[in-house]
Amino acid sequence: MALISDGRFIEDAWRRLADEEALPKTGKFIVSLPRLEHAVEVLGPTATFGVIVPNTTEPSALIAALPRLELISITFPAFADGRGFSLARLLRRAAFKGELRASGRLVADQYPHAIGCGFDTIEIPDDLAERQDEEQWRAALNAYSMSYQRGYAGRGSILEARRKAVRS
Amino acid sequence: MTAIDLHVAQRQNAPMTTYRYDAYDAAFVSERVAEFREQVRRRLSGALTEEEFRPFRLMNGLYLQLHAYMLRVAIPYGTLTARQMRRLADIADKWDKGYGHFTTRQNLQYNWPKLVDTPDILESLAEVEMHAIQTSGNCIRNVTADHFAGVAPDEIEDPRPTAEFLRQWSSLHSEFSFLPRKFKIAVTGAAHDRAAIMVHDIGLRIVRNATGEIGYQVVVGGGLGRSPFIGKVVGDFVPREDLLAFLEAIMRVYNRFGRRDNKYKARVKILVHEKGIDEIRAAVEAEFAAMDRSVFSHDPAEFERIAAFFAPPPFESLPEASALLRAAKLETPAFANFADVNVSAHKLPGYAIVTVSLKPIGGVPGDATSEQMRVLADASERFGFGELRVSHEQNIILPHVKQDDLFALWRMLDAAGLATANAGLVSDIISCPGLDYCSLATARSIPIAQAISKRFSDMSRQRRIGKLGVKISGCINACGHHHVGAIGILGLEKKGQESYQITLGGDPTFSASIGEILGPGVTAEQVPDVVEHLVDYYLAEREEGEAFIDTWRRIGHARFKDVLRREGEDGADI
């Protein structure tokens, strides 16, 4: 897998735990959603970790654990399945401040969408990373200077800019 | 000088009544072209597979059809300037085969562009403030509106500022560009629905509440296609203040819960149908209540900025009736027919709305040659403040023509083969491209439209029949809107043969209804006979001033079914 952050391919500091693997005491690890409750229980109250969730997850299922989560990875079963974008928005609305990761076969052209919805990082399979290199991801990040929506992250809002122009 | 004053001043120098790009809009569209140029290059280099490229080319209006690519150009809310129309003509000549096809969603399609040329075509469009953004794909599509917007006598408010506001809001939306399926929004501000809002994913009807405040009745879950549904009211009165937030709430509910397991069940109409409108309304209201609405709160200055572009052109104060028009009608019967059929009432005295039919007898519905496009552009400049509209009936509208000028306009149109006096009549047929172009089609549509049109080539007979909507689709996806045709025709394939299913009683307006199937399918050759028999039966049964659909509603479907049965007894194998 390759990890993209700020338009660059970077080393992944996190490790995905297999479900049969014992929970480590420390380190950056990611558990699956079914193990979330258990992990919260057995790990000390100060321990933080990550979770990987399907894009159909109800945000309410994560709310209780949010203070313990440093990373939430949302899977994209297909790149054109946009449910993950809405889930990311809802998690940001629920004040999740940690790393939000999109995991799946996303293509570089979706990078601005992901950033706009609150994702920080994108995790893609190696074969995709080979075809769509760092340069393409960076280009996608810079393809648009502004966006028409308000309240979405990343680029500046055209509506805001117009407001300012009218006021000045 | 404020930004708004500046725009008003600019408008006076270049009178045109549509939105004009500011630097932000222009930058956005040109960045879109640059991005697409890269996407094409990356597709050709193999960086993008065809599967990956597909949604991005679709969101730029590029389809792969039966014989070639097809590029669908957005004409937001169907409003065009003369300059834009000329550019469409130039593109048709330079990169296509000298013609274009106006669609039921107020867009224009080129049927023969080459993939490698499309970035240049998009760049050429951008120069005249046009694009092909979101005319296809599983995203919020080009927003349509009443083609009589701003000039209809029955209007509460021009729907185009709302439509433009939504065009911008929906453009490259971070969250709603990978929806379960396509999503179409239509807006009307009039008492009579000319935008078919009841059969859109979201229909917006501008209304006034008891205190005189403007707001929107929001209808959701209408649609045609293989399972037609009439939309249901999800918000009875949404104040303008809340419109964007309310739409975001609907879109989020749809994006999260719309079906993705079966593309034929993925439209919001199926979600509404399966869950029921009450559950959907509750979900939308819950989402609306939970969101931070301040970021979507209405920006009156921005709305006014947009609305200022749609200010009325510099109309003259004219008498109600034109003596010139009256005289010309008496003198030239062909013109009188045109004036009676293709001219509608304008909200101002002395002016008229002219429908230019793109349905010549035996022609291809909605097609216009580059030469005709230029004539239309010229005509709009000479007689109508340089403004044109595309109707969802696939015709061109000149929205502000002086009644005194109607005769001169008619002569100009007539010389270009654009004066067919059949607006709203039986030969003003809506038809999809069908098997002649489309890879989804199961049967031909254009030749059927042509055959019916020829059958009713006697124009006096057409006028006697009166308003009658015939709509033809070449497959169950229903691009020809057959479900809402008073007479609907659906082309299917049965055992390798084209078979046409006839429906009656469809209605695309506020009194929307889906047509009912008349009986077993008929062959392509039989379609004109069946339509003719149905029309003759209607003529025999109708009461004074009664339209086809009203006769059908009064006497019932069964009586019309007998017509088809008798058709069978005449020896036809149906």
Interface residues (C-beta under 8 A of the other chain):
Chain A: F79 A80 D81 G82 R83 F85 S86 L87 R89 R93 V107 D109 Q110 P112 H113 I115 G116 C117 R131 Q132 Q136 A139 A143 Y144 S145 M146 S147 Y148 Q149 R150 G151 Y152 G154 I158 L159 A161 R162 R163 A165 V166
Chain B: T2 A3 I4 D22 Y24 D25 A27 F28 E31 R32 A34 E35 E38 Q39 R42 G46 A47 L48 T49 E52 P55 F56 N138 Q168 W169 S171 L172 H173 S174 E175 F176 S177 F178 L179 R252 N255 R256 R260 A290 M291 D292 V295 F296 D299 A301 E302 R305
